């Protein structure tokens, strides 16, 4: 089952707890050099073709071992389309992102339409 979020909602974040993943790779979040979050309707598409993508900053924040992504623009995101969630982290020496394995309950998202239009 995928996550669901109201299309246009910019104040609710998508939380991803990295505690188990970080322990499995013997790393700490504080040693990261880069962090990226993206949504793709086709998981095989190139990263540049992602419908939504952000790097660490106001829309992608870290608090302890929890990363929270905020969707701040919906120009390329459609209601009812399933988007695959990708979260990548880099450490010194990494040439590519290490993609965080997500559970089936949190590896995709669909946006629903709001009802109140005013």
C-alpha positions, 0 to 999 in steps of 0.5 A: 500500500502506498502513502497518500497525500492531498495534492497541493499540501505543502505542510505535511512532510514524508518522514523516513527513519534511517536508523536501521539502514545507517546501522546496517552500513555502519554510518552516521547521518552526520557524516553525509556529504549529500542527500536527495529525494525524488518522485518518479512515475517510472522508476527506470527513468533517469534522475533528471526526468523525475517529476519531483526532486530536491536536495537537502535544504528547506524541503528536505530536512534531517532531524536525528536519523529521520529525514523529512521531505516536503513537496513544495511544487505540484506542477509535474505531479498528477492526482491518482498517479503512483510515484516511486519514492527515492531517497539517496545519501552520499558519504565521502568517496561515494560517486553515486547515491546510496539508495535507501531501501524503503518498505512496501508501505512507504516506497510509493505515493499517490496524491488525492484531490481535495474536495473544498475548492475555495 
